Amino acid sequence: MKAVNESGNKIDSRTISSVTQLFTEDYMVQFELVIFSIQWFLGTTIRSS
């Protein structure tokens, strides 16, 4: 992140993921994992019945 900031270059498609991941709070990641897990579970449960 520091290298990206100090370079003075614009953030593009090659650097956006590494830059935004640094600002993602832990609770947001946990929330996304829970939502994904529920959706996956429901998807596999509905298909198997």
CNS distance restraints for C-alpha pairs under 8 A (distance, minus, plus):
assign (resid   1 and name CA) (resid   5 and name CA) 6.25 0.50 0.50
assign (resid   1 and name CA) (resid  18 and name CA) 7.37 0.50 0.50
assign (resid   1 and name CA) (resid  19 and name CA) 5.89 0.50 0.50
assign (resid   1 and name CA) (resid  22 and name CA) 7.56 0.50 0.50
assign (resid   2 and name CA) (resid   6 and name CA) 6.04 0.50 0.50
assign (resid   3 and name CA) (resid   7 and name CA) 5.92 0.50 0.50
assign (resid   4 and name CA) (resid   8 and name CA) 7.12 0.50 0.50
assign (resid   4 and name CA) (resid   9 and name CA) 7.07 0.50 0.50
assign (resid   4 and name CA) (resid  11 and name CA) 7.71 0.50 0.50
assign (resid   4 and name CA) (resid  15 and name CA) 7.91 0.50 0.50
assign (resid   4 and name CA) (resid  19 and name CA) 7.97 0.50 0.50
assign (resid   5 and name CA) (resid   9 and name CA) 7.63 0.50 0.50
assign (resid  11 and name CA) (resid  15 and name CA) 5.81 0.50 0.50
assign (resid  11 and name CA) (resid  16 and name CA) 5.97 0.50 0.50
assign (resid  12 and name CA) (resid  16 and name CA) 5.80 0.50 0.50
assign (resid  13 and name CA) (resid  17 and name CA) 7.66 0.50 0.50
assign (resid  15 and name CA) (resid  19 and name CA) 6.27 0.50 0.50
assign (resid  16 and name CA) (resid  20 and name CA) 6.02 0.50 0.50
assign (resid  17 and name CA) (resid  21 and name CA) 5.98 0.50 0.50
assign (resid  18 and name CA) (resid  22 and name CA) 6.72 0.50 0.50
assign (resid  19 and name CA) (resid  23 and name CA) 7.28 0.50 0.50
assign (resid  20 and name CA) (resid  24 and name CA) 6.56 0.50 0.50
assign (resid  24 and name CA) (resid  28 and name CA) 6.67 0.50 0.50
assign (resid  24 and name CA) (resid  29 and name CA) 7.12 0.50 0.50
assign (resid  25 and name CA) (resid  29 and name CA) 6.67 0.50 0.50
assign (resid  26 and name CA) (resid  30 and name CA) 6.24 0.50 0.50
assign (resid  27 and name CA) (resid  31 and name CA) 6.05 0.50 0.50
assign (resid  28 and name CA) (resid  32 and name CA) 6.24 0.50 0.50
assign (resid  29 and name CA) (resid  33 and name CA) 6.20 0.50 0.50
assign (resid  30 and name CA) (resid  34 and name CA) 6.21 0.50 0.50
assign (resid  31 and name CA) (resid  35 and name CA) 6.22 0.50 0.50
assign (resid  32 and name CA) (resid  36 and name CA) 6.00 0.50 0.50
assign (resid  33 and name CA) (resid  37 and name CA) 5.96 0.50 0.50
assign (resid  34 and name CA) (resid  38 and name CA) 6.17 0.50 0.50
assign (resid  35 and name CA) (resid  39 and name CA) 6.19 0.50 0.50
assign (resid  36 and name CA) (resid  40 and name CA) 6.03 0.50 0.50
assign (resid  37 and name CA) (resid  41 and name CA) 6.02 0.50 0.50
assign (resid  38 and name CA) (resid  42 and name CA) 6.06 0.50 0.50
assign (resid  39 and name CA) (resid  43 and name CA) 5.99 0.50 0.50
assign (resid  40 and name CA) (resid  44 and name CA) 6.20 0.50 0.50
assign (resid  41 and name CA) (resid  45 and name CA) 6.00 0.50 0.50
assign (resid  42 and name CA) (resid  46 and name CA) 5.91 0.50 0.50
assign (resid  43 and name CA) (resid  47 and name CA) 6.22 0.50 0.50
assign (resid  44 and name CA) (resid  48 and name CA) 6.20 0.50 0.50
assign (resid  45 and name CA) (resid  49 and name CA) 6.48 0.50 0.50
